[in-house]
Amino acid sequence: MGWIRPDITKNFINIELSNMLSLSQILERSPKECSKDTSFELNFDEVYTNSVYTSWNSILGLLKYIKYYDINIDLVLLTGHAGNGHRAPTRAIAKKTVQKSDSNIVIIDLLSLLSSSIAKINDKAWVTLSRSEFGQEFWNKFVRGEVDPEKNANDISALFKLLYTKKVKKLMNKLSPKVMISTYPYTNAIISKIADDTPSVEFAGVVVTDTEMLGFAMSSYGDVSNLHYFVASEESWENGIKIYPYLKDAKEPIFIGTNPCFFDKEAEGKIVPDTVLFIPGSAEGLGMGIRALPYIAELCQKTQKKLICVSGLGFPYKYARKIHARYKDIMSLFSYLASDDLKKLICSCEVIIAKAGGNMSSELVSKTGCKIFYASIKGQETDNAEYYAILGVATNVGNDIDELLKAITDKPQTPSIYKKGILKKSAVDTVVDTILPYL
């Protein structure tokens, strides 16, 4: 299927979304390597993946379908791919919207529509930048104003104007959505102009997918007075205005506390003692925390703990396979897990180690227990780690391997962002409840 709509998607929401993999199965069987092919049940992740428009051929099919069945589109979600941090909140917003309404939703990756080759190069470039200190320094200096709120970042809005072609303008007018939401930096920059040129739009908003505005508001093409910004906190909004003064013209920001994700309440589960879950990167394997794997595996072997590693794809998985070969007796390795399976593991494992990406960090802080941020990418991710550590809902050990191993042993406990009283309603509920009156 090519899009998300209630008559199809609700079939998946209403059934039990359990996958082939569960923590009990992982712990009870002989540890072995598992890949994406291990799961055979169709779940919401797969429905979502097949629902993102990335080609004009699929768009033409959609338009024919809409015309033939006289379908009205309520919500257009603009997203993109660089790791999984922008598509994941889009996925959460889509699912929650169809749970709460009978809205018809279309999800579009504008960069892929412009050029699938450019989209792949962009994704590869982000992976490359994130894996080197030089790349991280380049990104922070060029886009984020050297991570200094008093310094303006470079205005690169002209680059993003290329995404808003005449074909896209025509498409948006044909879809005629009531609400338009962007979760991706490149589309964040042009959504004000798209909304202005689409008369049907009653609400246009940007979901900033990290706890800081820096680098993720991006430079804007158009007058932002028609935009609502969903941001983590008042402090992050004020820092964003220092980098991008044009944000002062936007509508009042809506504070959501964390990134929208599937953990939309206090994450609960029966904790299995002596289990360590290590997630060094996102689904795409960004970040270089995987280098800590042999040290973690050795510690787990000495202390008789069960280690589960979700490595991500590419280099991290190849590296992790070598480590797994030496520690098969105590270690399970996955290159990929559907969000439903990952949620079970996060809820059930005693110790969880991850980098502070926008989505992963918001999932971790929804759980009470031992949550450790390690080897976060310099910039927005280190901001996330520091933000949650200061709030007292996670432990941040930076890049210090000794501190990481000590934390695994000591198992420092922190409450969830809900138990701490920081959030009473989840980020995804706040976003969806805000747009529902316009749908």
C-alpha angles and dihedrals in degrees: 000000000000105000145023118256131156099248090061105026097048089062087066096041094053097049125074105273094205113144132209089267126072133158093250091053091048092050097043100048129065107279112253141155116281128190137190089278091066092083118069103171118099109239137171093275090062093043088052095046090054091047101062113099109226102155138049091232090063090045091055089052090051093050091051090050092049092049095045096049096033092237123178117215114220104178134026116194115199114203143148144197128262106131108321100287096105101037093047095063089043088055092050092049092049094050095046092047094055089046091056101036147015091249124148112228133196121192118201133187101204095187090056090047089054093049131337089205093054090047091054092047090049091052092047091048091054091050090050094047093049093053098059135055090226091054093049091048091050092051094047095047097043103039106019101044093249088303088286114128091207093060121076117236120230117282105236097158091122089069093055093049086075089071093061100074128166088256091056091048090051092046094052091050090051092049090045097190122191092215131033123190129181125200099171127084095230094050090040086066096055106029092094090060093044091050091047091054094046108074094194094063112107097168128029122180145171121217108206103213098207136050091256129059092214111120094352102077086052122185113310130234104210140004110318094201087104094055134096115203121210105205137167101247147343090260093055090049092052091049089049092054090053090057097037110027091182088075088078087076093058125098119269109298120245113225114219103169098221141018115288109261142148092270092088096159140015105318109234131186142135107274115229108214121238096019123134122193115198119192106172095173144007125270086289094051098243118173131038101251087116088086088075092061098095091051092049091046092050091050092048091050092051093047095039096243127151113241122204117186126191100190105178122229133299123020097001091057093047090050092045092052090061091052092044091056089062097044105036092133094066105018137078119192129203128179091195140010128186112243092251092058092043090052090055091051094047090050094047108037119093097218125029124190122187144141116260100252115159095259100034094047093052090050093050096049090053087071130071115226140052109347118165127189112208134172096359115180112264111259124026094012095051086048089055092049092049092045094054093041090054089049087054096236098112142021118244118200096171110208096325108126093190091054089047094054091046090052091050088054097041094041097208110211124221129176122243120262086254097050089047088059093237092118127032094171126034123251093245092050090050092051095045096043088052094054099037095086089058096050 
